[in-house]
Amino acid sequence: MKNGVYNILKARFLIDDDAMKNWRFIVFLILLAIIMIANTQRFEQKVFKIAKLTTEVKELRSEFVDRRSQLMKLKMESTVSEKMMEKQIFPSTVPPIKIKVKKEEEKTFLKKIWQ
């Protein structure tokens, strides 16, 4: 037991006759660690991008609500009439009249003959 720990501390497993198997395994572990680190880095970048886009969506949504309320205010009849009074255009005092157009009934062949 004492000799086994001593051999590990001196790294004899890297220089013995069977060291080639150990080196392959160590290289495999190093490549696996590099892949895991790269994968974690990519995942964190995506998380940061999602957080950034979420805040941008919130900002754009609040701007949309603000613009919509401004538009509703501008479309109000009182606001429009104030703007028109500045240009000397006043609202009509006579209410509008609905004009109905009567469509002539198409005459059938028999009605055309009898007339």
Buried (B, 14 or more C-beta within 10 A) or exposed (E): EEEEEEEEEEEEBEEEEEBEEBEEEEEEEEEEEEEEEEEEEEEEEEEEEEEEEEEEEEEEEEEEEEEEEEEEEEEEEEEEEEEEEEEEEEEEEEEEEEEEEEEEEEEEEEEEEEE
